[in-house]
Amino acid sequence: MKELGLICRVRMKKHRSYKGEVGKIASNLLNRNFEAEKPNQKWVTDVTELNLFGQKLYLSPIPDLCSRDIVSYSFCISIRAGLPAQEIPKNARRKGIRQSMSRKGNCLDNAVIENFFGLLKSKLLYLQDFVSMEHFKRELVDYLDYYNNCRSKAKLKGLPPAIYRQQALLTA
């Protein structure tokens, strides 16, 4: 590899034990079934912490499990400020949305969003140099646009997630 000038980029791995509340918040309706036949049947979300320039940025995307496109996202500099994804349970019942949770801190039960975070960090965060947090935020928005609208996936018949979602909505 060295002779060919190839470099292996490995994701940085960090492990921190989850220290949140233990208790049952909602039933495990999803039960690791990460497939959806049509859009808006199943969404997942979580929050990841991104550290740059001695500052933290919290990102909370919401992908649809049908097309894996990011239907919504938000980021903020303080987790206490709240993210829209944290508001979902408060408004869910009125809109017919059912929350699903398994056990605390189990990444396998949230594999889709954890995989997205891994891709985001390995394709954006670890490969680029940023001059400021504002620069990173602009690049993050650009990456999310690329992820939805330009990046083709074999699983989606070679289409970008947003195009696949549009087609699926037309046939649903």
C-alpha positions in Angstrom: 0.0 0.0 0.0 2.8 2.4 0.9 4.5 1.9 -2.5 1.2 2.8 -4.3 0.7 5.8 -2.1 -2.5 4.3 -0.6 -3.6 5.3 2.9 -6.0 3.4 5.1 -8.4 5.7 6.9 -9.8 4.1 10.0 -12.6 5.5 12.0 -11.6 6.8 15.3 -13.2 4.7 18.0 -14.2 6.1 21.4 -16.2 4.3 24.0 -17.9 5.9 26.8 -20.3 4.2 29.1 -23.8 5.6 28.9 -24.6 7.3 32.2 -28.3 8.2 31.7 -31.3 7.2 33.5 -32.2 3.5 33.6 -35.8 2.8 33.1 -38.4 1.9 30.6 -39.5 4.9 28.5 -41.2 3.1 25.6 -41.7 -0.4 24.3 -39.3 -1.8 21.8 -41.6 -1.8 18.7 -38.8 -1.6 16.2 -37.0 -4.6 17.6 -34.0 -4.1 15.2 -36.2 -4.3 12.1 -34.5 -1.5 10.2 -36.5 -1.8 7.0 -39.6 0.1 5.9 -41.7 -0.6 2.8 -42.7 3.0 2.3 -41.7 6.4 3.5 -42.7 7.8 6.9 -43.3 4.3 8.4 -40.1 4.3 10.5 -37.8 7.1 11.5 -34.8 6.9 13.9 -32.9 9.6 15.7 -30.1 10.1 18.2 -27.7 12.9 19.2 -23.9 12.9 18.6 -21.4 15.2 20.0 -18.8 16.8 17.7 -15.8 18.4 19.3 -13.8 21.1 17.4 -11.8 24.1 18.5 -12.5 23.3 22.2 -16.2 23.6 21.5 -19.0 21.1 21.3 -21.7 20.8 18.6 -24.6 18.5 19.1 -26.1 17.0 15.9 -29.5 15.2 15.8 -30.5 13.9 12.4 -33.7 12.0 11.6 -33.4 9.5 8.8 -36.3 7.6 7.3 -35.7 3.9 7.2 -37.3 3.4 3.8 -34.8 5.5 1.9 -32.3 6.4 4.6 -32.5 10.1 3.7 -32.3 12.6 6.4 -35.8 14.0 6.6 -34.8 16.6 9.3 -31.8 17.6 11.4 -30.8 20.1 13.9 -27.6 21.1 15.7 -26.9 23.3 18.6 -23.9 24.1 20.9 -25.7 23.1 24.1 -27.6 19.9 24.7 -29.6 21.8 27.3 -31.0 24.1 24.6 -32.9 21.1 23.3 -33.1 19.6 19.8 -36.2 19.0 17.7 -35.7 15.3 18.0 -36.0 15.6 21.7 -39.4 17.2 21.2 -40.9 14.3 19.2 -42.1 12.3 22.2 -44.0 15.3 23.5 -46.0 15.7 20.3 -46.0 12.1 19.1 -49.3 10.7 20.3 -51.3 13.6 18.8 -49.9 12.8 15.4 -50.1 9.0 15.6 -46.4 8.5 16.1 -45.3 5.7 18.4 -42.0 5.8 20.1 -39.8 2.7 20.3 -36.8 2.2 22.6 -34.9 -0.9 23.8 -32.2 -0.8 26.4 -30.0 2.1 27.5 -26.8 2.7 25.6 -27.1 -0.3 23.2 -25.7 0.8 19.8 -27.0 -2.4 18.1 -30.5 -1.2 18.7 -29.8 2.1 17.0 -27.5 0.7 14.3 -28.8 2.8 11.5 -28.2 6.2 13.1 -24.9 5.0 14.6 -23.8 4.0 11.1 -24.7 7.4 9.8 -22.7 9.1 12.5 -19.7 6.9 11.7 -20.0 7.8 8.0 -20.3 11.5 8.8 -17.3 11.5 11.0 -15.1 9.4 8.7 -16.1 11.3 5.5 -16.3 14.8 6.9 -14.9 15.4 10.4 -11.7 13.3 10.2 -10.7 14.1 6.6 -11.0 17.9 6.5 -9.3 20.8 8.2 -11.7 23.5 9.4 -10.8 27.0 10.2 -13.7 27.7 12.6 -16.8 26.2 14.0 -18.8 28.3 11.6 -16.8 26.8 8.7 -17.5 23.3 10.0 -21.3 24.0 10.3 -21.3 25.2 6.6 -19.5 22.0 5.6 -21.8 19.9 7.7 -24.9 21.4 6.0 -23.2 20.8 2.6 -22.4 17.2 3.5 -26.0 16.5 4.6 -27.2 17.9 1.3 -24.7 15.7 -0.6 -25.7 12.7 1.5 -29.4 13.1 0.6 -29.2 14.4 -3.0 -26.0 13.2 -4.6 -24.7 10.0 -3.0 -26.1 7.0 -4.9 -26.7 3.8 -3.0 -26.9 0.3 -4.6 -29.6 -0.7 -2.1 -31.7 2.2 -3.5 -31.4 1.0 -7.1 -28.4 3.3 -7.6 -30.4 6.4 -6.7 -29.6 9.1 -4.1 -31.8 8.8 -1.0 -33.9 11.9 -1.7 -34.8 10.8 -5.3 -35.6 7.3 -4.1 -37.9 8.8 -1.4 -39.7 11.0 -3.9 -40.3 8.0 -6.2 -41.5 5.9 -3.2 -43.9 8.7 -2.1 -45.4 8.8 -5.6 -46.1 5.1 -5.6 -47.3 4.8 -2.0 
